[in-house]
């Protein structure tokens, strides 16, 4: 999916390489501050990640990391971890100054489409106080399966079946 967002010029989801590790860490930390405030927990795992954690994710053959650049700047990213028929969405992040522009939707839909055809179910989780992400995931067909306790809130686990369009 190609769109015109922010600065003039096309933005297209692309698979990132390990060369983007530092940039990805910076984006992730900026994006998760909002979630940390909402959940009153600044020890969220994405905020505890180090550059070595990011590099390890790039090195893991089960994980693909995608991003959207606008004017050369990384403005959104997501990881897809595949285990058999399950595709687990991890660390969907959008730069705070770019949230609400459709970047998360564009990226998530593109990554679902690009994921190996063996994947029949997509899963993810987010905090119960993550109003924006919960709205987005519901809009894209994810449904809550259960909740698990985390600090003084719950993680909301969601999933959706892969929809295949035949022609």
C-alpha positions in Angstrom: 0.0 0.0 0.0 1.4 3.3 -1.0 0.2 6.6 0.3 1.0 10.3 0.6 1.6 11.1 4.3 3.2 14.2 5.8 6.0 15.4 3.6 5.5 15.2 -0.2 6.6 11.8 -1.7 5.4 8.3 -1.4 5.7 6.2 1.7 5.7 2.5 1.4 6.1 -0.2 4.1 9.5 -1.9 3.7 11.3 -4.7 5.4 14.0 -3.1 7.6 17.6 -4.4 8.0 19.8 -4.4 11.1 21.3 -1.1 9.9 18.1 0.5 11.3 18.5 -0.9 14.8 19.5 2.4 16.5 16.8 4.4 14.7 14.2 1.7 15.6 15.2 1.8 19.3 14.8 5.6 19.4 11.4 5.3 17.6 10.2 2.5 20.0 11.2 4.4 23.1 9.5 7.6 21.9 6.3 5.8 21.0 6.0 3.7 24.2 6.2 6.7 26.5 2.5 7.4 25.9 1.7 3.8 26.9 3.9 4.0 29.9 2.1 7.1 31.1 -1.4 5.5 30.5 -0.4 2.4 32.4 1.6 4.2 35.1 4.4 1.8 34.4 7.7 2.9 33.0 9.2 -0.6 33.1 7.3 -1.8 30.0 9.4 -4.3 28.2 9.7 -2.1 25.0 11.1 0.6 27.2 13.6 -1.8 28.7 14.9 -3.0 25.3 18.5 -2.2 24.5 20.3 -1.9 21.2 21.4 -5.5 21.7 17.8 -6.6 22.0 16.9 -4.9 18.8 19.9 -6.4 17.0 18.9 -9.8 18.3 15.4 -9.4 16.9 16.9 -8.6 13.5 19.0 -11.7 13.8 16.1 -14.0 14.7 14.9 -15.8 11.5 11.4 -16.1 12.9 11.0 -12.3 13.1 10.7 -9.8 10.3 10.8 -6.1 11.1 9.0 -3.7 8.9 8.8 0.1 8.8 7.6 3.2 7.0 9.9 6.0 6.2 8.8 9.5 5.3 11.5 11.8 3.9 14.1 9.3 5.1 12.8 9.3 8.7 11.6 6.1 10.3 8.0 7.0 11.4 6.5 3.6 12.1 7.5 0.0 12.6 6.2 -3.4 13.5 7.7 -6.9 14.1 6.1 -10.1 12.9 7.1 -13.3 14.7 6.0 -16.5 13.0 5.7 -19.8 14.6 3.9 -22.3 12.3 0.4 -21.1 11.7 0.6 -18.2 14.1 1.8 -14.8 13.3 2.4 -12.7 16.4 2.4 -8.9 15.9 4.9 -7.2 18.2 6.0 -3.7 18.9 3.8 -1.8 16.5 5.0 1.8 17.0 4.3 5.1 15.3 6.2 8.3 16.0 4.2 10.4 18.5 4.0 13.4 16.1 2.6 11.1 13.4 0.0 9.2 15.3 -3.6 9.4 13.9 -2.4 9.6 10.3 -3.1 5.9 9.4 0.5 4.8 9.5 -0.3 2.0 12.0 -3.2 0.7 9.9 -1.2 0.9 6.6 1.8 -0.9 8.2 -0.1 -3.6 10.0 -2.3 -4.5 6.9 0.8 -4.6 4.7 2.7 -6.8 7.1 -0.2 -9.2 7.5 -0.4 -9.5 3.7 3.4 -10.1 3.4 3.5 -12.8 6.1 4.1 -16.4 5.0 0.9 -18.0 3.6 1.2 -20.8 6.2 0.1 -18.3 8.9 -3.7 -18.6 9.5 -4.0 -16.6 12.7 -2.6 -13.3 13.8 -2.2 -12.5 17.5 -1.1 -9.5 19.5 -1.5 -8.0 23.0 -1.7 -4.5 24.4 -2.4 -2.9 27.7 -6.1 -2.4 28.8 -5.5 1.4 29.0 -4.2 1.6 25.4 -7.4 3.2 23.9 -5.9 4.1 20.5 -4.3 0.7 19.9 -7.4 -1.2 21.1 -9.6 0.9 18.8 -7.2 0.2 15.8 -7.0 -3.5 16.4 -10.8 -3.8 16.8 -11.3 -1.8 13.5 -8.9 -4.2 11.8 -10.8 -7.3 12.9 -8.9 -8.4 16.0 -11.0 -9.8 18.8 -10.2 -10.2 22.5 -9.5 -13.7 23.6 -8.5 -13.2 27.2 -6.7 -10.9 29.7 -3.7 -11.5 31.9 -2.6 -9.5 34.9 0.4 -7.2 34.6 1.4 -4.8 37.4 -1.9 -2.9 38.3 -3.6 -3.4 34.9 -4.3 -6.2 32.4 -2.8 -7.1 29.1 -5.6 -7.6 26.5 -4.8 -10.5 24.2 -6.4 -10.4 20.7 -6.4 -12.4 17.6 -8.0 -12.6 14.1 -8.1 -15.2 11.4 -6.2 -14.5 8.2 -8.6 -13.5 5.5 -7.7 -14.7 2.1 -9.0 -13.0 -0.9 -9.3 -15.3 -3.9 -9.8 -14.1 -7.4 
